[in-house]
Amino acid sequence: MYTQSEIEKTFGLSRGKAPLLVSVPHSGTLIPDQLVSQMTEAASGSIDSDWFMRELYEPIVSQLGGSLVYPIYSRYVIDLNRPDNDQSLYPGMTTTGLCPTERFDGAPLYEAGQRPSSHEKSRRLDLYWRAYHHALKSELARLVEQHGYVLLWEGHSIRSVVPRLFDGRLCDLNIGTNQGHSCHSLIEQNLSTFLPSVSADYTSIVNGRFKGGHITRFYGQPMQGIHAVQLELSQSTYLQNENKPSWDVKYAQPISMVIKQLIEVSLDALNKAG
């Protein structure tokens, strides 16, 4: 068993008063030393992280008075946006698993004979996955109790070109609502109405290649007052160089303003829906 102190060191949570919780489950980059010794050079740098999602969303969440939950550790340790039974979210398509063993480009993450055992996967579930999801559930419950509803916004990003995962170049803004099942229909309508207003600067699609991961699909329960939307950003929208990511707040400002508007029109839909 792990102590509360050990568990709390695996994620961060800032609580707000508005009916908004932003989750950025792939923003962590840290890999524990004991795992580094088992991993290949390909794992170094955690290249497939959703770079700087915390830095991008923190000002937005603060301005809107919402809550933010984020992990400390890399998705290479455990993928918080996969179900705990490791069932594929996109059957028949190439994806990475609960405890990934390869990068997006197929490069192996572990040395020969060092892939995580069943016992090791269970350990990571207990320490990292369950801790994050407990925080997520608790904060959603608090906000629903206070407001009667909550918008769960899932913030993700990925390189604009990843041939092994999708064809061609990804749209800049990829909205996922699990085909309309994870949120009130008025939210999707508002988002679809807003997106053409930024089409001169950003391409977009709703429920395309990314329809929402486990968190969006599992927690998005409109009848229970939880309305979940995933935004998968092309990293080219806020990084000057996707292959050598560095944070530049000025460069990210234009897309930051768009994200804030997307969240605002979603909250407005919930206000109108009552």
C-alpha positions in Angstrom: 0.0 0.0 0.0 1.1 3.6 -0.6 0.9 6.4 1.8 -1.2 9.5 1.0 1.9 11.5 0.6 3.3 9.1 -2.0 -0.1 9.2 -3.9 -0.4 13.0 -3.8 3.0 13.4 -5.4 1.8 11.7 -8.6 -0.6 14.5 -9.7 -1.6 18.1 -9.0 -5.0 19.6 -8.5 -6.1 23.2 -8.3 -9.7 23.8 -7.3 -11.9 26.6 -8.6 -15.5 27.6 -8.0 -16.9 27.5 -11.6 -18.6 24.4 -13.0 -15.4 23.6 -15.1 -12.8 20.9 -14.6 -9.9 20.8 -17.1 -7.9 17.5 -17.2 -4.6 17.2 -19.1 -3.7 13.5 -18.5 -0.8 13.3 -20.9 1.1 16.4 -19.8 3.5 14.7 -17.4 7.1 14.0 -18.5 8.8 12.5 -15.4 9.9 8.8 -15.5 11.0 7.2 -12.2 14.7 6.3 -12.0 13.9 2.6 -11.5 12.1 2.5 -14.8 14.7 4.5 -16.7 17.2 1.7 -16.1 14.8 -0.7 -17.8 14.0 1.5 -20.8 15.7 2.2 -24.1 17.2 5.5 -25.3 13.9 6.0 -27.3 12.1 6.6 -24.0 14.4 9.5 -23.1 12.7 12.8 -23.1 9.2 11.3 -23.2 8.8 12.7 -26.7 5.1 11.6 -27.0 4.0 13.8 -24.1 1.3 16.4 -24.7 3.8 19.1 -24.3 3.0 22.1 -22.1 -0.7 21.4 -21.7 -0.5 22.6 -18.1 1.2 25.8 -19.1 -1.3 26.4 -21.9 -4.4 25.7 -19.8 -3.5 27.2 -16.4 -4.1 30.8 -17.3 -7.4 29.9 -19.1 -8.6 27.9 -16.1 -7.7 30.7 -13.8 -9.5 33.3 -15.8 -12.6 31.2 -16.0 -12.5 30.2 -12.3 -12.3 26.5 -13.0 -10.4 23.5 -11.6 -7.3 21.8 -13.2 -6.0 18.3 -12.7 -2.7 17.2 -14.2 -0.2 14.3 -13.8 3.4 14.5 -12.8 4.6 11.3 -14.6 4.9 10.5 -18.3 2.4 8.5 -20.3 5.3 6.1 -20.8 4.8 5.1 -17.2 1.1 4.6 -17.5 -1.6 6.1 -19.8 -4.2 7.8 -17.6 -6.5 8.1 -20.6 -6.9 4.3 -21.1 -9.3 2.0 -19.3 -7.8 0.0 -16.5 -8.5 -3.2 -18.4 -6.4 -1.9 -21.3 -9.3 -2.4 -23.8 -8.6 -0.7 -27.1 -10.5 2.5 -27.6 -10.2 2.3 -31.4 -10.5 -1.4 -32.4 -8.6 -2.2 -35.6 -6.5 0.9 -35.4 -2.9 1.4 -34.2 -2.9 2.7 -30.6 -0.7 2.6 -27.5 -1.7 0.7 -24.4 -2.2 1.3 -20.7 1.5 0.7 -20.0 3.0 1.5 -23.4 5.9 -0.6 -24.7 6.6 1.5 -27.8 6.5 5.1 -29.0 4.1 6.5 -31.5 6.6 5.7 -34.2 7.0 2.1 -33.1 10.4 2.4 -31.4 10.6 0.1 -28.4 10.5 1.7 -25.0 12.0 -1.2 -23.1 15.2 -3.2 -23.3 14.8 -6.9 -24.2 13.1 -8.8 -21.3 12.3 -5.6 -19.4 8.7 -5.0 -20.5 6.3 -4.5 -17.5 4.9 -7.7 -15.9 1.3 -8.1 -14.8 2.5 -7.4 -11.3 4.2 -4.2 -12.4 1.2 -3.0 -14.3 -1.0 -3.5 -11.2 1.5 -1.5 -9.2 1.4 1.4 -11.6 -2.4 1.2 -11.7 -2.5 1.5 -7.9 0.0 4.3 -7.5 -0.6 6.5 -10.6 -3.9 5.6 -12.5 -6.2 5.2 -9.5 -4.8 8.3 -7.8 -5.5 10.5 -10.8 -9.0 9.1 -11.4 -9.9 9.4 -7.7 -9.0 13.1 -7.9 -11.0 13.4 -11.1 -14.0 11.7 -9.7 -13.9 13.7 -6.4 -13.6 17.0 -8.1 -16.4 16.3 -10.6 -18.6 15.2 -7.7 -17.9 18.4 -5.8 -18.7 20.6 -8.7 -21.9 18.7 -9.6 -23.0 19.0 -6.0 -22.4 22.7 -6.1 -23.8 23.6 -9.5 -25.9 20.6 -10.6 -23.6 20.2 -13.7 -20.0 20.4 -14.7 -18.0 20.7 -18.0 -15.1 18.3 -18.1 -12.7 19.5 -20.7 -10.0 17.1 -21.7 -6.9 18.9 -23.0 -4.7 16.9 -25.3 -2.1 17.6 -28.1 -0.1 15.6 -30.6 2.4 16.2 -33.4 0.6 17.2 -36.6 2.1 14.3 -38.6 2.3 10.8 -37.1 2.1 8.4 -40.0 1.7 5.3 -37.8 -1.4 6.7 -36.1 -3.2 8.6 -38.8 -2.9 9.5 -42.5 -1.7 12.9 -43.7 -1.7 16.0 -41.5 -4.0 16.3 -38.5 -6.5 19.1 -38.3 -5.5 21.9 -35.9 -8.5 21.5 -33.6 -10.0 18.0 -33.1 -13.1 18.0 -31.0 -14.3 14.7 -29.5 -17.7 14.1 -27.9 -17.9 10.3 -28.3 -20.2 10.9 -31.3 -22.4 13.2 -29.2 -22.8 10.9 -26.3 -20.5 12.5 -23.7 -22.2 15.9 -23.5 -25.4 17.8 -24.1 -26.2 18.2 -27.7 -26.3 22.0 -27.4 -22.6 22.0 -26.5 -21.7 20.2 -29.8 -24.0 22.6 -31.6 -22.3 25.7 -30.1 -18.8 24.3 -30.9 -19.8 23.5 -34.5 -21.2 27.0 -34.9 -18.1 28.7 -33.4 -15.4 26.7 -35.3 -16.1 28.4 -38.7 -15.3 31.7 -37.2 -11.6 30.7 -36.8 -11.4 28.7 -40.0 -9.1 31.3 -41.6 -6.5 30.5 -39.0 -7.2 26.9 -37.9 -8.6 23.8 -39.5 -11.0 21.8 -37.4 -13.2 18.7 -37.2 -15.7 17.2 -34.7 -15.5 13.5 -34.0 -12.9 12.7 -36.6 -9.8 10.6 -35.9 -10.1 11.6 -32.2 -13.6 11.0 -30.8 -12.5 11.2 -27.1 -10.5 8.8 -25.0 -11.4 6.8 -21.9 -11.9 9.8 -19.7 -14.3 11.5 -22.1 -16.2 8.4 -22.8 -16.3 7.1 -19.2 -17.0 10.3 -17.3 -19.1 12.0 -19.9 -22.6 11.2 -18.4 -24.9 14.1 -19.4 -27.8 12.6 -17.5 -25.7 12.7 -14.4 -24.7 16.3 -15.0 -21.2 15.6 -16.3 -20.6 16.9 -19.8 -17.2 15.9 -21.3 -15.4 17.3 -24.4 -12.0 16.4 -25.6 -9.8 18.8 -27.6 -6.9 17.3 -29.4 -4.6 20.1 -30.6 -2.1 19.8 -33.3 1.1 20.8 -31.6 1.9 23.1 -34.6 -0.8 25.4 -33.3 1.3 26.4 -30.2 4.9 25.1 -30.7 7.3 26.7 -33.1 9.1 23.3 -33.5 7.1 20.1 -32.8 10.3 18.0 -32.8 12.1 20.3 -30.3 9.3 21.5 -28.1 9.9 24.6 -26.0 7.4 26.9 -24.3 6.8 30.4 -25.7 3.8 32.1 -24.1 3.6 34.7 -26.8 3.6 32.2 -29.6 0.9 30.2 -27.9 -1.3 33.2 -27.2 -3.5 33.1 -30.4 -4.5 29.4 -29.8 -4.9 30.1 -26.1 -7.6 32.7 -26.9 -9.4 30.2 -29.2 -9.4 27.5 -26.5 -10.8 29.9 -24.0 -13.6 30.8 -26.4 -14.3 27.1 -27.1 -14.7 26.5 -23.4 -16.8 29.6 -22.9 -19.3 28.6 -25.7 -19.5 25.2 -24.1 -20.3 26.6 -20.7 -22.8 29.0 -22.3 -24.6 26.0 -23.7 -24.8 24.4 -20.3 -26.2 27.6 -18.8 -28.9 27.7 -21.5 -29.7 24.0 -21.1 -30.3 24.6 -17.4 
